[in-house]
Each structure stands twice: as C-alpha cells, then as structure tokens.
Amino acid sequence: MVYTFKVKNMSETKFPTTEIREIKTERLILRPIQISDSEKKNSIFNMPEVNEYLGGCKSTIEETNYYIAGCVLNHTKKINSLSWVITKKSPKSNTELVIGSIDLRRTNPDNQYRCSLGYLLDPQYWGNGYMTESVRAVIDFSFSEISKITSIGILAFAENIGSQKVAEKSGMTLDGIVRDGFNKN
C-alpha cells in the first residue's frame, strides 16, 4: 500500500521553462546534481534503512553514474526532471556536506503539469527537518519558476512514516492510497 500526498497550485504560471539553479534555504543549499556526486548518492541509496523504502533494489556506481548523467542531460535539455543534491555547511570547516538528494519529475508525459518528488537523505540527518525544508524549497521554486505545474505529489509506502510526515509538514494533504501497481520488492 502506498500513500499519495499532493499540494496544488492552480496558477497559470510549460515544464520546465527555467534552467535548474541553486536553491538556498535557512540551513541548506540545494545545488544541481553533478557526476562528482555519484559516489555519495550511491552510498546513501544503498544504505539499508534508506533502501528499504526504495523497493529494496541495490544500485551499482555505474548505474548511479548513468542516472546522474541522464539528470544532467535533462537539465540542459529541459525535459522530464530536475535533480539537486542537498548540502549543508560543515560546522567545522567551510566545506559542504552532501546529505541527500531531491528530484522533481513529470509524473506522466501525457500530463506534463503534474509532478512528483523523490528524495534520499542520509539517515544520520533524519529527524532534523532537513527533508521538509528541502521539499518546501523545491515546491516554492517549482510553483514560482516553472510555468503551468498544477500539482506536485509524493508517493510514500504505508510503513514509511517519516516520508508521510515530510509530506504533511510540507503542506501536502493525503490524496489517495494505491493498493496495486506499485510494488516494494
């Protein structure tokens, strides 16, 4: 069973018509994903406590490189998805720490104005509000800078209480429950 959450903004504001850009929040910087982020993204994806909510499939570094190369191509061609890494400043130095990633994707090519969010966060940063902050920032960016998006959703497995809370704290409401068609394993 999968819960779907959705936030709507019906303003007439073509997916996407803007270049992906860095998004800054109070504590985080979301920057366009790069090939150099492959190792960290792959590491987070394959952590058991993260991967449990991603269908349980493992990813090789080659698959992650291929995925990120596709994301970079999407950014330059302005098609289908936008992907950022979530970074925070290290308190001990002036370097950035990659703590996760977030993607905005067209839900269905036939309905280019509905989008969904997918995200990963290193478990050591769970419970600090970083993902809620990131989701809110991407929603704000999407509705203000990408024209004609009518809704953005999140799919969360029933047992993924953390993602359900992120959706709710980000201003989304429960839109429905998918009982078939989205398998975890």
N, C-alpha and C positions, 0 to 999 in steps of 0.2 A: 504494500500500500504506500502511495506517495501523496503527500500533501502539496497542493499548488497554492502559492501565495502571489498576489498581484497588487500592484499600485497603478492607478490610472491617472493620466493627464490628457485630457481631450483637446488640448490646444493645437491649432494648426501650425505648428512650428516645424524627404527622400532619404533614406537611410543609406549610409551616413553621408552627410554633405560637408562634414568638417574633418579636418585632419585630427588624428588622435594627438593628444597633448598631455603633458604632465598635469596632474590634479593634486593640489595641496590641501590638506586638512589641518586641524589644530596640531595633531601629533604625527601625521603620516605624509608621505609623498607617494602617490601612485604615478609611476612612470611607464611609458610604453615598454612592453617586453622586448628583450633583445636575446640573440643567440647566446650571449655570455651568461644568461640567466638559466640556461638548460640544467646545469648540474644541481642547483638549489631547488628548482621547480621539480625535477625528477626525484630528488631526495624527499621533499615534502609529500609528493604524490604517493610514494611507496611506503610512507610510514603507516604501520598497521592501523593506528587509530584514525588516520585520515582516510586511508584507502577503503576502510570498512564502509564508508558512505559513498564510495565512487564505484560500486559494483564489484569490488574485490579483485579487479584485474591489475596486474603489475605493468609497469612501463619501463622499457629499456632507455638508456640515454640516447640511443639512436632515434627511437620513437619520439622522445621529447624534443630532440633537435628538429626532427621533421615537423612536429606540431608547431614549434615556435617559428620555424622558417615560414610556415603557412600563415601564422599570425602576422608576421612582418609583411608578407606579401599582401594580406588583407588590408593592413594599414595603408600601404602605398596605393593599392587599387581601390580602396574604399568599398569593400564588399564584405558582407556576412558577419564579421565580428571585429571587435576591438578588444585588445588584451593589455592589461597592465600588471606590473609586479607591485606589491605593496612593500614599501620600505619605511623604516624608521631610523632616526639618527641614533647611533650608538652613544650611550651616556658617557662612555669612557674615552671616546675619540670623536673626531668629526667625520667619521665614515658612515655609510648607510648599511643597514642590515636588511637583507631581503627576508621578509617574514611570511610572504604568501603571494597569491596572485588572484586576479579577478578578471572575468571575461564577460563582455556584453555580446550576445549573439542574436541574430534573427531567429525567431522560433521556427518559422516556416517560410521558405522562399515565396510561396503564394500569398503570404500576408506579411509584407515587408515592414509593417508598422508595429508588429508585436515582437517583443524581445524577451530574452531570459538572461539571467545572471548565473554564472557558475564561479565557484571560488574555492581556494585552498588556503589554509592557514596553518603554520607550524604549531603543533599542539602546545608548545611551551608558551605561546602567546594567547591561548584560549582564555576566555573569561575576563579580558581586559577591555572589551568593547571595540577592538581594532576592526573586526569584520563589519560590525554595524556601522562604524564610521566610514569604512570603505564603500559599503553598499550605498549609504546615503549620498556620498560624494559622486558615485557613478550615476545614480538616479538623477541627482541635480544636474550633472554635466549632460546627461542624455536628453532630458526634457528642455534644457536651455540651449543646447548647441547642436542637437541633431533634429532635423525637422521631421515632423509627421509621426513620430513614435506615439502610439496611443496607449500602450501598456508595457510594463516590464514585470516579469514573474520570476519566481524561484521555485524549483522542484526540490522537495526535501523528503527523504524517506521517513516513514512514521516514527521510527526509533531515533531519528536524528533530531533530538530536542533542541540542540544548540542551533541548528540552522532554522528551525521553526522560530526560535526566539529572535535570531537575527532578522528574519523577515518581519516579524511583528514590531520589533523595536525600530525598524526602518520605515515604518508607516504602512506596511502591506497588510492586507486582510486575506483570510483564508478564502480561496476562490473555488476549491473543489478537492476531491480525493480521487486519484487514479488507482483503480483496483487491478487493472490488467494493462499490459502493454509497456510496462517499464520495469524490467527485472533487475534485481540487485546482483544476482550471480549469473 
